[in-house]
Amino acid sequence: MKSEIPGTNISIPEVLNVSTHGFWLMVADREHFLAFADFPWFRAATLQQLFNVELHHGDHLY
C-alpha cells in the first residue's frame, strides 16, 4: 500500500443529510448546516446536484 504525499488533503466533503429546511455538509471533520433560508439557491437543486460537491484549493467548495 502506498501512502499519499505528506500534507495532501485526502478528506473529501460529504453531504450527510438533506431535509426540507436545509442540508448537513461534512468538511475537514467539521459538520455544517446550510439552511435554505440562508442559502436559497440550493432549495431548487436536485439531490444529484447537492451531492456533487468538491473541495478546491483547500478551502473553496464547488
Biopython code that builds the backbone (N, CA, C, O; Angstrom):
import numpy as np
from Bio.PDB.StructureBuilder import StructureBuilder

atoms = [
    (1, "MET", "N", (0.836, -1.169, 0.000)),
    (1, "MET", "CA", (0.000, 0.000, 0.000)),
    (1, "MET", "C", (0.881, 1.232, 0.000)),
    (1, "MET", "O", (1.863, 1.307, 0.738)),
    (2, "LYS", "N", (0.527, 2.188, -0.825)),
    (2, "LYS", "CA", (1.315, 3.408, -0.939)),
    (2, "LYS", "C", (0.519, 4.576, -0.353)),
    (2, "LYS", "O", (-0.650, 4.767, -0.688)),
    (3, "SER", "N", (1.151, 5.348, 0.512)),
    (3, "SER", "CA", (0.500, 6.494, 1.137)),
    (3, "SER", "C", (0.555, 7.701, 0.222)),
    (3, "SER", "O", (1.402, 7.791, -0.667)),
    (4, "GLU", "N", (-0.361, 8.625, 0.455)),
    (4, "GLU", "CA", (-0.352, 9.890, -0.261)),
    (4, "GLU", "C", (0.846, 10.714, 0.174)),
    (4, "GLU", "O", (1.453, 10.441, 1.209)),
    (5, "ILE", "N", (1.183, 11.715, -0.613)),
    (5, "ILE", "CA", (2.262, 12.631, -0.273)),
    (5, "ILE", "C", (1.904, 13.340, 1.026)),
    (5, "ILE", "O", (0.774, 13.811, 1.159)),
    (6, "PRO", "N", (2.833, 13.439, 2.005)),
    (6, "PRO", "CA", (2.524, 14.118, 3.259)),
    (6, "PRO", "C", (2.020, 15.542, 3.006)),
    (6, "PRO", "O", (2.568, 16.278, 2.186)),
    (7, "GLY", "N", (0.970, 15.903, 3.728)),
    (7, "GLY", "CA", (0.401, 17.236, 3.589)),
    (7, "GLY", "C", (-0.728, 17.311, 2.581)),
    (7, "GLY", "O", (-1.419, 18.327, 2.515)),
    (8, "THR", "N", (-0.935, 16.268, 1.795)),
    (8, "THR", "CA", (-2.024, 16.251, 0.836)),
    (8, "THR", "C", (-3.330, 15.977, 1.564)),
    (8, "THR", "O", (-3.430, 15.025, 2.337)),
    (9, "ASN", "N", (-4.331, 16.815, 1.314)),
    (9, "ASN", "CA", (-5.630, 16.651, 1.948)),
    (9, "ASN", "C", (-6.412, 15.581, 1.210)),
    (9, "ASN", "O", (-6.790, 15.772, 0.054)),
    (10, "ILE", "N", (-6.661, 14.445, 1.875)),
    (10, "ILE", "CA", (-7.423, 13.374, 1.248)),
    (10, "ILE", "C", (-8.864, 13.347, 1.745)),
    (10, "ILE", "O", (-9.646, 12.487, 1.341)),
    (11, "SER", "N", (-9.216, 14.289, 2.625)),
    (11, "SER", "CA", (-10.568, 14.385, 3.132)),
    (11, "SER", "C", (-11.444, 15.052, 2.087)),
    (11, "SER", "O", (-11.140, 16.150, 1.621)),
    (12, "ILE", "N", (-12.529, 14.388, 1.721)),
    (12, "ILE", "CA", (-13.429, 14.959, 0.732)),
    (12, "ILE", "C", (-14.695, 15.446, 1.422)),
    (12, "ILE", "O", (-15.117, 14.851, 2.414)),
    (13, "PRO", "N", (-15.313, 16.519, 0.917)),
    (13, "PRO", "CA", (-16.560, 16.978, 1.510)),
    (13, "PRO", "C", (-17.674, 15.958, 1.247)),
    (13, "PRO", "O", (-17.664, 15.258, 0.234)),
    (14, "GLU", "N", (-18.619, 15.889, 2.164)),
    (14, "GLU", "CA", (-19.682, 14.889, 2.047)),
    (14, "GLU", "C", (-20.990, 15.470, 2.563)),
    (14, "GLU", "O", (-21.028, 16.059, 3.643)),
    (15, "VAL", "N", (-22.058, 15.305, 1.794)),
    (15, "VAL", "CA", (-23.389, 15.680, 2.247)),
    (15, "VAL", "C", (-23.897, 14.534, 3.121)),
    (15, "VAL", "O", (-23.975, 13.389, 2.675)),
    (16, "LEU", "N", (-24.241, 14.855, 4.368)),
    (16, "LEU", "CA", (-24.654, 13.826, 5.316)),
    (16, "LEU", "C", (-26.148, 13.592, 5.335)),
    (16, "LEU", "O", (-26.605, 12.459, 5.491)),
    (17, "ASN", "N", (-26.924, 14.682, 5.172)),
    (17, "ASN", "CA", (-28.370, 14.570, 5.261)),
    (17, "ASN", "C", (-29.000, 15.776, 4.591)),
    (17, "ASN", "O", (-28.410, 16.856, 4.562)),
    (18, "VAL", "N", (-30.201, 15.593, 4.053)),
    (18, "VAL", "CA", (-30.965, 16.674, 3.434)),
    (18, "VAL", "C", (-32.357, 16.654, 4.040)),
    (18, "VAL", "O", (-32.976, 15.597, 4.157)),
    (19, "SER", "N", (-32.851, 17.831, 4.428)),
    (19, "SER", "CA", (-34.206, 17.938, 4.953)),
    (19, "SER", "C", (-34.931, 19.069, 4.220)),
    (19, "SER", "O", (-34.365, 19.698, 3.325)),
    (20, "THR", "N", (-36.152, 19.317, 4.592)),
    (20, "THR", "CA", (-36.914, 20.412, 3.979)),
    (20, "THR", "C", (-36.376, 21.771, 4.408)),
    (20, "THR", "O", (-36.713, 22.783, 3.794)),
    (21, "HIS", "N", (-35.552, 21.817, 5.443)),
    (21, "HIS", "CA", (-35.020, 23.075, 5.963)),
    (21, "HIS", "C", (-33.603, 23.383, 5.473)),
    (21, "HIS", "O", (-33.171, 24.533, 5.537)),
    (22, "GLY", "N", (-32.879, 22.380, 4.988)),
    (22, "GLY", "CA", (-31.510, 22.586, 4.539)),
    (22, "GLY", "C", (-30.773, 21.258, 4.456)),
    (22, "GLY", "O", (-31.388, 20.195, 4.366)),
    (23, "PHE", "N", (-29.436, 21.336, 4.489)),
    (23, "PHE", "CA", (-28.661, 20.103, 4.433)),
    (23, "PHE", "C", (-27.394, 20.226, 5.264)),
    (23, "PHE", "O", (-26.900, 21.325, 5.514)),
    (24, "TRP", "N", (-26.878, 19.071, 5.688)),
    (24, "TRP", "CA", (-25.680, 18.982, 6.512)),
    (24, "TRP", "C", (-24.518, 18.591, 5.618)),
    (24, "TRP", "O", (-24.613, 17.665, 4.812)),
    (25, "LEU", "N", (-23.419, 19.318, 5.779)),
    (25, "LEU", "CA", (-22.234, 19.095, 4.970)),
    (25, "LEU", "C", (-21.046, 18.872, 5.894)),
    (25, "LEU", "O", (-20.796, 19.674, 6.794)),
    (26, "MET", "N", (-20.309, 17.778, 5.673)),
    (26, "MET", "CA", (-19.105, 17.476, 6.445)),
    (26, "MET", "C", (-17.903, 17.907, 5.619)),
    (26, "MET", "O", (-17.706, 17.432, 4.500)),
    (27, "VAL", "N", (-17.091, 18.819, 6.181)),
    (27, "VAL", "CA", (-15.884, 19.312, 5.514)),
    (27, "VAL", "C", (-14.760, 19.326, 6.539)),
    (27, "VAL", "O", (-14.881, 19.954, 7.592)),
    (28, "ALA", "N", (-13.675, 18.638, 6.234)),
    (28, "ALA", "CA", (-12.494, 18.608, 7.103)),
    (28, "ALA", "C", (-12.868, 18.261, 8.546)),
    (28, "ALA", "O", (-12.460, 18.950, 9.480)),
    (29, "ASP", "N", (-13.636, 17.203, 8.718)),
    (29, "ASP", "CA", (-14.051, 16.701, 10.033)),
    (29, "ASP", "C", (-14.927, 17.678, 10.816)),
    (29, "ASP", "O", (-15.036, 17.559, 12.036)),
    (30, "ARG", "N", (-15.548, 18.636, 10.140)),
    (30, "ARG", "CA", (-16.491, 19.562, 10.792)),
    (30, "ARG", "C", (-17.816, 19.498, 10.065)),
    (30, "ARG", "O", (-17.858, 19.509, 8.834)),
    (31, "GLU", "N", (-18.898, 19.432, 10.823)),
    (31, "GLU", "CA", (-20.233, 19.359, 10.270)),
    (31, "GLU", "C", (-20.843, 20.759, 10.219)),
    (31, "GLU", "O", (-20.798, 21.505, 11.197)),
    (32, "HIS", "N", (-21.414, 21.103, 9.062)),
    (32, "HIS", "CA", (-22.036, 22.410, 8.865)),
    (32, "HIS", "C", (-23.468, 22.209, 8.392)),
    (32, "HIS", "O", (-23.736, 21.328, 7.576)),
    (33, "PHE", "N", (-24.402, 23.035, 8.908)),
    (33, "PHE", "CA", (-25.776, 23.013, 8.423)),
    (33, "PHE", "C", (-25.981, 24.233, 7.542)),
    (33, "PHE", "O", (-25.748, 25.361, 7.976)),
    (34, "LEU", "N", (-26.412, 24.015, 6.316)),
    (34, "LEU", "CA", (-26.699, 25.091, 5.381)),
    (34, "LEU", "C", (-28.212, 25.175, 5.225)),
    (34, "LEU", "O", (-28.822, 24.362, 4.530)),
    (35, "ALA", "N", (-28.805, 26.161, 5.875)),
    (35, "ALA", "CA", (-30.253, 26.341, 5.837)),
    (35, "ALA", "C", (-30.664, 26.954, 4.501)),
    (35, "ALA", "O", (-30.002, 27.862, 4.000)),
    (36, "PHE", "N", (-31.752, 26.459, 3.931)),
    (36, "PHE", "CA", (-32.250, 27.015, 2.686)),
    (36, "PHE", "C", (-32.675, 28.472, 2.858)),
    (36, "PHE", "O", (-32.655, 29.235, 1.893)),
    (37, "ALA", "N", (-33.057, 28.865, 4.063)),
    (37, "ALA", "CA", (-33.415, 30.257, 4.327)),
    (37, "ALA", "C", (-32.196, 31.165, 4.140)),
    (37, "ALA", "O", (-32.330, 32.307, 3.702)),
    (38, "ASP", "N", (-31.011, 30.654, 4.472)),
    (38, "ASP", "CA", (-29.778, 31.431, 4.334)),
    (38, "ASP", "C", (-29.124, 31.258, 2.958)),
    (38, "ASP", "O", (-28.412, 32.146, 2.489)),
    (39, "PHE", "N", (-29.363, 30.129, 2.325)),
    (39, "PHE", "CA", (-28.775, 29.809, 1.022)),
    (39, "PHE", "C", (-29.884, 29.356, 0.067)),
    (39, "PHE", "O", (-29.941, 28.182, -0.299)),
    (40, "PRO", "N", (-30.762, 30.276, -0.338)),
    (40, "PRO", "CA", (-31.954, 29.896, -1.113)),
    (40, "PRO", "C", (-31.654, 29.282, -2.482)),
    (40, "PRO", "O", (-32.503, 28.577, -3.028)),
    (41, "TRP", "N", (-30.476, 29.528, -3.048)),
    (41, "TRP", "CA", (-30.150, 28.963, -4.354)),
    (41, "TRP", "C", (-30.013, 27.452, -4.307)),
    (41, "TRP", "O", (-30.088, 26.803, -5.350)),
    (42, "PHE", "N", (-29.814, 26.868, -3.122)),
    (42, "PHE", "CA", (-29.736, 25.409, -3.011)),
    (42, "PHE", "C", (-31.117, 24.751, -2.944)),
    (42, "PHE", "O", (-31.234, 23.549, -3.182)),
    (43, "ARG", "N", (-32.155, 25.513, -2.628)),
    (43, "ARG", "CA", (-33.501, 24.942, -2.465)),
    (43, "ARG", "C", (-33.983, 24.249, -3.743)),
    (43, "ARG", "O", (-34.618, 23.197, -3.666)),
    (44, "ALA", "N", (-33.693, 24.817, -4.904)),
    (44, "ALA", "CA", (-34.171, 24.258, -6.173)),
    (44, "ALA", "C", (-33.228, 23.201, -6.744)),
    (44, "ALA", "O", (-33.521, 22.613, -7.784)),
    (45, "ALA", "N", (-32.107, 22.956, -6.080)),
    (45, "ALA", "CA", (-31.139, 21.972, -6.578)),
    (45, "ALA", "C", (-31.682, 20.558, -6.443)),
    (45, "ALA", "O", (-32.415, 20.248, -5.504)),
    (46, "THR", "N", (-31.318, 19.719, -7.380)),
    (46, "THR", "CA", (-31.675, 18.303, -7.273)),
    (46, "THR", "C", (-30.737, 17.638, -6.263)),
    (46, "THR", "O", (-29.703, 18.203, -5.907)),
    (47, "LEU", "N", (-31.097, 16.454, -5.811)),
    (47, "LEU", "CA", (-30.218, 15.721, -4.904)),
    (47, "LEU", "C", (-28.878, 15.417, -5.576)),
    (47, "LEU", "O", (-27.828, 15.472, -4.935)),
    (48, "GLN", "N", (-28.922, 15.098, -6.857)),
    (48, "GLN", "CA", (-27.685, 14.826, -7.584)),
    (48, "GLN", "C", (-26.779, 16.058, -7.559)),
    (48, "GLN", "O", (-25.566, 15.920, -7.400)),
    (49, "GLN", "N", (-27.336, 17.247, -7.712)),
    (49, "GLN", "CA", (-26.539, 18.467, -7.671)),
    (49, "GLN", "C", (-26.002, 18.735, -6.268)),
    (49, "GLN", "O", (-24.848, 19.138, -6.120)),
    (50, "LEU", "N", (-26.816, 18.519, -5.238)),
    (50, "LEU", "CA", (-26.352, 18.745, -3.870)),
    (50, "LEU", "C", (-25.208, 17.808, -3.497)),
    (50, "LEU", "O", (-24.254, 18.215, -2.834)),
    (51, "PHE", "N", (-25.310, 16.562, -3.922)),
    (51, "PHE", "CA", (-24.303, 15.573, -3.552)),
    (51, "PHE", "C", (-23.033, 15.675, -4.398)),
    (51, "PHE", "O", (-22.040, 15.012, -4.099)),
    (52, "ASN", "N", (-23.054, 16.484, -5.434)),
    (52, "ASN", "CA", (-21.888, 16.666, -6.293)),
    (52, "ASN", "C", (-21.079, 17.871, -5.797)),
    (52, "ASN", "O", (-21.049, 18.912, -6.453)),
    (53, "VAL", "N", (-20.435, 17.731, -4.657)),
    (53, "VAL", "CA", (-19.655, 18.805, -4.050)),
    (53, "VAL", "C", (-18.174, 18.440, -4.090)),
    (53, "VAL", "O", (-17.801, 17.293, -3.845)),
    (54, "GLU", "N", (-17.339, 19.424, -4.399)),
    (54, "GLU", "CA", (-15.894, 19.209, -4.479)),
    (54, "GLU", "C", (-15.184, 20.286, -3.680)),
    (54, "GLU", "O", (-15.673, 21.409, -3.560)),
    (55, "LEU", "N", (-14.031, 19.938, -3.136)),
    (55, "LEU", "CA", (-13.202, 20.879, -2.391)),
    (55, "LEU", "C", (-12.025, 21.278, -3.275)),
    (55, "LEU", "O", (-11.224, 20.435, -3.680)),
    (56, "HIS", "N", (-11.932, 22.575, -3.568)),
    (56, "HIS", "CA", (-10.864, 23.093, -4.417)),
    (56, "HIS", "C", (-9.950, 23.994, -3.602)),
    (56, "HIS", "O", (-10.427, 24.770, -2.773)),
    (57, "HIS", "N", (-8.668, 23.904, -3.820)),
    (57, "HIS", "CA", (-7.670, 24.799, -3.207)),
    (57, "HIS", "C", (-7.707, 24.785, -1.683)),
    (57, "HIS", "O", (-7.340, 25.778, -1.055)),
    (58, "GLY", "N", (-8.132, 23.704, -1.088)),
    (58, "GLY", "CA", (-8.082, 23.550, 0.350)),
    (58, "GLY", "C", (-9.231, 24.152, 1.139)),
    (58, "GLY", "O", (-9.547, 23.667, 2.226)),
    (59, "ASP", "N", (-9.871, 25.208, 0.613)),
    (59, "ASP", "CA", (-10.958, 25.820, 1.391)),
    (59, "ASP", "C", (-12.092, 26.365, 0.534)),
    (59, "ASP", "O", (-12.961, 27.067, 1.049)),
    (60, "HIS", "N", (-12.105, 26.063, -0.748)),
    (60, "HIS", "CA", (-13.147, 26.556, -1.638)),
    (60, "HIS", "C", (-13.997, 25.382, -2.111)),
    (60, "HIS", "O", (-13.502, 24.456, -2.754)),
    (61, "LEU", "N", (-15.291, 25.438, -1.779)),
    (61, "LEU", "CA", (-16.213, 24.377, -2.198)),
    (61, "LEU", "C", (-16.827, 24.735, -3.537)),
    (61, "LEU", "O", (-17.141, 25.896, -3.799)),
    (62, "TYR", "N", (-16.995, 23.736, -4.375)),
    (62, "TYR", "CA", (-17.602, 23.928, -5.682)),
    (62, "TYR", "C", (-18.664, 22.873, -5.855)),
    (62, "TYR", "O", (-19.326, 22.828, -6.891)),
]
sb = StructureBuilder()
sb.init_structure("model")
sb.init_model(0)
sb.init_chain("A")
sb.init_seg("    ")
for serial, (resi, resn, name, xyz) in enumerate(atoms, 1):
    if name == "N":
        sb.init_residue(resn, " ", resi, " ")
    sb.init_atom(name, np.array(xyz, "f"), 0.0, 1.0, " ", f" {name:<3s}", serial, name[0])
structure = sb.get_structure()
